Amino acid sequence: MFTEKFNIRGHYANTLPPECVGKNESGWEVKGEIHEDYYEWVNEFEAEHPKYGKVWGDFEKEVHADSEEGYKNFIENHPPESWDYWDI
């Protein structure tokens, strides 16, 4: 298992964009609750790929993956967005 820790504090955000949710051309199927307040984002998520396995977590805390290779592939295809919660 591979884990990447994030130290996002205060009003800063590091989240998945909502268009990642569902089945993607990349082969990843992403599940997560879409939050909306003028802007849309996903905090906690689970993703699965037939080749790379699972990736899950929250880009503001920590994200786990079955392998580092799977994590890197997920990030390449579905990078998180950094923004500011105070902007909404």
Residue, then its C-alpha position, 0 to 999 in steps of 0.5 A: m500500500f502507498t500513502e501520500k500525506f497532505n498538510i492543507r490548513g486553514h481556508y486552503a483547499n486541495t480537492l478533486p473537480p466534480e467532473c472526475v466523478g463517474k466512469n472516466e476514459s482513463g479507466w478510473e471510476v471515481k465515487g465521491e460526494i459533490h459539494e456545492d457552494y457557488y463552486e463544486w468540489v469533491n473531498e473524500f473519494e474512492a476510485e478503482h481501475p482494472k489495472y491499477g487497483k484502488v485509490w481513496g482518501d482526501f487530498e486535504k489529509e491523506v490519500h491511499a493507493d494499492s500501489e505507488e504506480g496506481y497513485k501516480n496514474f490517478i494523479e496524472n489523469h485526475p489531478p486535484e485543484s488547489w483553491d481557497y474556501w474563502d473565495i466562495 
